[in-house]
Amino acid sequence: MIELLKKSDRLLLLVGLFIGCIALSHPFLKGFFGSRSPETRLSQVNGRPLKLEEVKVRTPEFVDRDGKINLNTADPERLEELSGIGSVLAERIVAYRTRNGGFSSLAELKEVSGIGPSTLNRIKERLKVESGSS
């Protein structure tokens, strides 16, 4: 079969196999692919423990049939989909929600610095307010 390949293809195949062997010999990758030896635990890389304090876990927000964004569960990236809402305003909305235990109405959104009546009117059709569980 190797004879059927061009010389350049054979070279690429050999290089690919070589890189694959190196990758599988790396402790982190061996741990990832299921090696159970103590030196390849995923909790450690290069002999040092992994620090997970700054790791953020994103929970998915399920899109309802109506396609509206729940103000009490949306993450900043989802809020940025709204017209006129950039990363700064999205972070302010999430911070306000965290500080005050969620929104009870869409009108409460005007309490967030940078959101006035015109912004609220522009985005209110794409928003809904429900408890944080949905």
N, C-alpha and C positions, 0 to 999 in steps of 0.2 A: 504494500500500500504506500509506503514511503516513496517508492520509485515513481508513483503517479503524481507526486507533489513537485512543484517547481522548487528550485534551489532556495529561493527567498522564502517560500512557504515552509520548507523544512527547517530553515533557520528560525523562523518565528515560532514554530512548534517546539523546537528544542529550548528556545529562550523561555517560552511560556511554561514548559515543564520544569525548568530550572527555577523560575520565580515561584511557581507553585510549591515546589519542595522547600524552598527557603521560607515561604509564608507558613507552611504547616509546621515547620520546626520552631517557629517563634512561640515563646511561652504563652503569650496572651491569646494567640490564635489557636493554639492547641487546647487551651482551656475553653475557648469559645466552641470548638468543634467536639468537645466532650471528653478530653483526656482527664482522667481522675487523679493524676499524680499531684502531690501536695505543692510542688513548685509551680504548677500551672493554674492555681486558683484564680478565678476572675476577680476576687476581692483584692488581689495584689497585682501590681505591674512593676516589673523591674525590682522586685523584692520589697517594694514600699506599698503600704495600704492605699487603696483608692479613697479619695475624699469626696463624699457625696453630699456635703452640707449645702452646696450651691445648686444642686440638681433640681430642676423644676419638672414636676410631673404634670402633663397636660391631660385633662380629662376631656373626652370627646363631647361635643354638644351635638345632639341629634337634631337634624333639621326637620321641623314639623312640616306638615303638608302645606300650611299656609306660607311657609318660607320666611316667616318673621323671626327676628333675632330677639331672644329673651334677654332683657337687660340685666337680669339677676344671675345669669349663668354664662354669658358670652365672655370669651377671653379678648384681650386687646386686639389680636389679629382679626378676629371676627367683627369687632366693632369698627375697625378701620375700613370695612367694606361699605360703610354708610357714607353718603355724600357729605363732604366737608369735615369728616372726622379723621384726623391724622393720628399718628402714634402718641403725641403728647395728650390730646384730648381723650383718646382711648384709655391711656394710663390714668388720667384724672377720673374718668368714669369708674374704672375698677377700684381705684383708691377710695373714692366716695362710697361706693357700694360696700367695700370692706369695713370702712370706718363706721358706717351707719346701719349695717346689717341688712343691706339690700334696699331696693326701691319699692315703694308701695304704689306709685303711679308714674305715668310718663311725665306729668307736670313737674315732678320732683327732680327731673333731669336738669331743669333750669338752675338748680342749686349748684351744679358743677361749674366751676370757673371756666369761662370761655364758651358756654352754651347759653345762647339767648333765645328769645321767642322765634326769631326767623330760622335759626338752626333747628330748633325743635319742630317747627312746622314742616321743614324740609324732610326730616327723617322719621317723623312719628308713624307714618304708614308702614314702615319696615320694622317697627319695634313692637314688642309686647312686654308686659310685666307679669311674671308668674313666679311662684316660689322657687327657691334655688334647686329644688329636686328635679325639675324638668327642663 
